[in-house]
Amino acid sequence: MSVEDLMRANLLDVFGERDPGRRRAAAERTYTADVRFSDPDETVLGQRALLDKAQRLLDDAPGFVFSPDGPVRVAQDLGYLAWGFGPEGGEPVVRGIDVALVVDGRISRVYTLLT
């Protein structure tokens, strides 16, 4: 997958996917086994911990969806994507950015910042 595709998959197919089976399959395609995810609250290591993090975020916000807030930006093996998170069809309640490092065609590091 391209860096652009990986960034969209991270946001929509993993963190935005409410079905655990589809989320797990997307994670296997998107991340390295030892992926590291960091946000202002914590750092988690590995696909399982990342999937648990995504599940907690979705469980805490029923009816909320992630949506891209602009195009994916790419510099070599680094991707950047701004996003919003809020009620489906409504204005985002939270906005942020994801920055990810891609190694051998998969995301190995993801940093999320709230804006």
Contact map, one row per residue, 1 for C-alpha under 8 A:
1111110000000000000000000000000000000000000000000000000000000000000000000000000000000000000000000000000011000000000
1111110000000000000000000000000000000000000000000000000000000000000000000000000000000000000000000000000010000000000
1111111000000000000000000000000000000000000000000000000000000000000000000100111000000000000000000000010010000000000
1111111100000000000000000000000000000000000000000000000000000000000000011100001000000000000000000000000000000000000
1111111110000000000000000000000000000000000000000000000000000000000000000000000000000000000000000000000000000000000
1111111111000000000000000000010000000000000000000000000000000000000000000000000000000000000000000000000001100000000
0011111111100000000000000000000000000000000000000000000000000000000000010000001110000000000000000101000000000000000
0001111111111000000000000000000000000000000000000000000000000000000100010000000010000000000000000000000000000000000
0000111111111100000000000100010000000000000000000000000000000000000000000000000000000000000000000000000000000000000
0000011111111110000000000010010000000000000000000000000000000000000000000000000000000000000000000000000000000000000
0000001111111111000000000000000000000000000000000000000000000000011100000000000000000000000000000000000000000000000
0000000111111111100000000000000000000000000000000000000000000000011000000000000000000000000000000000000000000000000
0000000111111111100001100110000000000000000000000000000000000000000000000000000000000000000000000000000000000000000
0000000011111111100000110110000000000000000000000010010000000000000000000000000000000000000000000000000000000000000
0000000001111111100000100000000000000000000000000000011001000000010000000000000000000000000000000000000000000000000
0000000000111111110000000000000000000000000000000000010001000000110000000000000000000000000000000000000000000000000
0000000000011111111101100000000000000000000000000000000000000000000000000000000000000000000000000000000000000000000
0000000000000001111100100000000000000000000000000000001001000000000000000000000000000000000000000000000000000000000
0000000000000000111111100000000000000000000000000000000000000000000000000000000000000000000000000000000000000000000
0000000000000000111111110000000000000000000000000000001000000000000000000000000000000000000000000000000000000000000
0000000000000000001111111000000000000000000000000000000000000000000000000000000000000000000000000000000000000000000
0000000000001000101111111100000000000000000000000000000000000000000000000000000000000000000000000000000000000000000
0000000000001110111111111110000000000000000000000010000000000000000000000000000000000000000000000000000000000000000
0000000000000100000111111111000000000000000000000010000000000000000000000000000000000000000000000000000000000000000
0000000000000000000011111111100000000000000000000000000000000000000000000000000000000000000000000000000000000000000
0000000010001100000001111111110000000000000000000000000000000000000000000000000000000000000000000000000000000000000
0000000001001100000000111111111000000000000000100010000000000000000000000000000000000000000000000000000000000000000
0000000000000000000000011111111110000000000000100000000000000000000000000000000000000000000000000000000000000000000
0000000000000000000000001111111000000000000000000000000000000000000000000000000000000000000000000000000001000000000
0000010011000000000000000111111100000000000000000000000000000000000000000000000000000000000000000000000001100000000
0000000000000000000000000011111111100000000000100000000000000000000000000000000000000000000000000000000001110000000
0000000000000000000000000001011111100000000001100000000000000000000000000000000000000000000000000000001001110000000
0000000000000000000000000001001111100000000001100000000000000000000000000000000000000000000000000000000000000000000
0000000000000000000000000000001111110000000011100000000000000000000000000000000000000000000000000000000000010000000
0000000000000000000000000000001111111000000011100100000000000000000000000000000000000000000000000000000000111100000
0000000000000000000000000000000001111100001111000100000000000000000000000000000000000000000000000000000000011100000
0000000000000000000000000000000000111110001110000100000000000000000000000000000000000000000000000000000000001111000
0000000000000000000000000000000000011111111100000000000000000000000000000000000000000000000000000000000000000111000
0000000000000000000000000000000000001111111000000000000000000000000000000000000000000000000000000000000000000011100
0000000000000000000000000000000000000111110000000000000000000000000000000000000000000000000000000000000000000001110
0000000000000000000000000000000000000111111000000000000000000000000000000000000000000000000000000000000000000000000
0000000000000000000000000000000000000111111100000000000000000000000000000000000000000000000000000000000000000000000
0000000000000000000000000000000000011110111110000000000000000000000000000000000000000000000000000000000000000000000
0000000000000000000000000000000000011100011111001100100000000000000000000000000000000000000000000000000000000000000
0000000000000000000000000000000001111000001111101100000000000000000000000000000000000000000000000000000000000000000
0000000000000000000000000000000111110000000111111100000000000000000000000000000000000000000000000000000000000000000
0000000000000000000000000011001111100000000011111110000000000000000000000000000000000000000000000000000000000000000
0000000000000000000000000000000000000000000001111111000000000000000000000000000000000000000000000000000000000000000
0000000000000000000000000000000000000000000111111111100000000000000000000000000000000000000000000000000000000000000
0000000000000000000000000000000000111000000111111111110000000000000000000000000000000000000000000000000000000000000
0000000000000100000000110010000000000000000000111111111000000000000000000000000000000000000000000000000000000000000
0000000000000000000000000000000000000000000000011111111100000000000000000000000000000000000000000000000000000000000
0000000000000000000000000000000000000000000100001111111110000000000000000000000000000000000000000000000000000000000
0000000000000111000000000000000000000000000000000111111111000000000000000000000000000000000000000000000000000000000
0000000000000010010100000000000000000000000000000011111111100000000000000000000000000000000000000000000000000000000
0000000000000000000000000000000000000000000000000001111111110000000000000000000000000000000000000000000000000000000
0000000000000000000000000000000000000000000000000000111111111000000000000000000000000000000000000000000000000000000
0000000000000011010000000000000000000000000000000000011111111101000000000000000000000000000000000000000000000000000
0000000000000000000000000000000000000000000000000000001111111100000000000000000000000000000000000000000000000000000
0000000000000000000000000000000000000000000000000000000111111100000000000000000000000000000000000000000000000000000
0000000000000000000000000000000000000000000000000000000011111111000000000000000000000000000000000000000000000000000
0000000000000000000000000000000000000000000000000000000001111111000000000000000000000000000000000000000000000000000
0000000000000000000000000000000000000000000000000000000000001111100000000000000000000111000000000000000000000000000
0000000000000000000000000000000000000000000000000000000001001111110000000000000000001111000000000000000000000000000
0000000000000001000000000000000000000000000000000000000000000011111000000000000000001111000000000000000000000000000
0000000000110011000000000000000000000000000000000000000000000001111100000000000000111100000000000000000000000000000
0000000000110000000000000000000000000000000000000000000000000000111110000000000000111000000000000000000000000000000
0000000100100000000000000000000000000000000000000000000000000000011111100000000011110000000000000000000000000000000
0000000000000000000000000000000000000000000000000000000000000000001111100000000011110000000000000000000000000000000
0000000000000000000000000000000000000000000000000000000000000000000111110000000011100000000000000000000000000000000
0000000000000000000000000000000000000000000000000000000000000000000111111000000011000000000000000000000000000000000
0001001100000000000000000000000000000000000000000000000000000000000001111100001111000000000000000000000000000000000
0001000000000000000000000000000000000000000000000000000000000000000000111110001110000000000000000000000000000000000
0011000000000000000000000000000000000000000000000000000000000000000000011111111100000000000000000000000000000000000
0000000000000000000000000000000000000000000000000000000000000000000000001111111000000000000000000000000000000000000
0000000000000000000000000000000000000000000000000000000000000000000000000111110000000000000000000000000000000000000
0010000000000000000000000000000000000000000000000000000000000000000000000111111000000000000000000000111000000000000
0010000000000000000000000000000000000000000000000000000000000000000000000111111100000000000000000011110000000000000
0011001000000000000000000000000000000000000000000000000000000000000000011110111110000000000000000111110000000000000
0000001000000000000000000000000000000000000000000000000000000000000000011100011111000000000000001111000000000000000
0000001100000000000000000000000000000000000000000000000000000000000111111000001111100000000000001110000000000000000
0000000000000000000000000000000000000000000000000000000000000000000111110000000111110000000000111100000000000000000
0000000000000000000000000000000000000000000000000000000000000000011111000000000011111000000000111100000000000000000
0000000000000000000000000000000000000000000000000000000000000000011110000000000001111100000111110000000000000000000
0000000000000000000000000000000000000000000000000000000000000001111000000000000000111110000111100000000000000000000
0000000000000000000000000000000000000000000000000000000000000011110000000000000000011111011111000000000000000000000
0000000000000000000000000000000000000000000000000000000000000011100000000000000000001111111110000000000000000000000
0000000000000000000000000000000000000000000000000000000000000011100000000000000000000111110000000000000000000000000
0000000000000000000000000000000000000000000000000000000000000000000000000000000000000011111000000000000000000000000
0000000000000000000000000000000000000000000000000000000000000000000000000000000000000111111100000000000000000000000
0000000000000000000000000000000000000000000000000000000000000000000000000000000000000110111110000000000000000000000
0000000000000000000000000000000000000000000000000000000000000000000000000000000000011110011111100000000000000000000
0000000000000000000000000000000000000000000000000000000000000000000000000000000000011110001111100000000000000000000
0000000000000000000000000000000000000000000000000000000000000000000000000000000000011100000111110000000000000000011
0000000000000000000000000000000000000000000000000000000000000000000000000000000001111000000111111000000000000000011
0000000000000000000000000000000000000000000000000000000000000000000000000000000001110000000001111100000000000001111
0000000000000000000000000000000000000000000000000000000000000000000000000000000111100000000000111110000000000001111
0000001000000000000000000000000000000000000000000000000000000000000000000000001111100000000000011111000000000111100
0000000000000000000000000000000000000000000000000000000000000000000000000000011110000000000000001111100000000111000
0000001000000000000000000000000000000000000000000000000000000000000000000000011100000000000000000111110000111110000
0000000000000000000000000000000000000000000000000000000000000000000000000000111000000000000000000011111000111100000
0010000000000000000000000000000000000000000000000000000000000000000000000000111000000000000000000001111111111000000
0000000000000000000000000000000100000000000000000000000000000000000000000000100000000000000000000000111111110000000
0000000000000000000000000000000000000000000000000000000000000000000000000000000000000000000000000000011111000000000
1110000000000000000000000000000000000000000000000000000000000000000000000000000000000000000000000000011111100000000
1000010000000000000000000000111100000000000000000000000000000000000000000000000000000000000000000000011111110000000
0000010000000000000000000000011100100000000000000000000000000000000000000000000000000000000000000001111011111100000
0000000000000000000000000000001101110000000000000000000000000000000000000000000000000000000000000001111001111100000
0000000000000000000000000000000000111000000000000000000000000000000000000000000000000000000000000001110000111110000
0000000000000000000000000000000000111100000000000000000000000000000000000000000000000000000000000111100000111111000
0000000000000000000000000000000000001110000000000000000000000000000000000000000000000000000000000111000000001111100
0000000000000000000000000000000000001111000000000000000000000000000000000000000000000000000000011110000000000111110
0000000000000000000000000000000000000011000000000000000000000000000000000000000000000000000000011100000000000011111
0000000000000000000000000000000000000001000000000000000000000000000000000000000000000000000001111000000000000001111
0000000000000000000000000000000000000000000000000000000000000000000000000000000000000000000001111000000000000000111
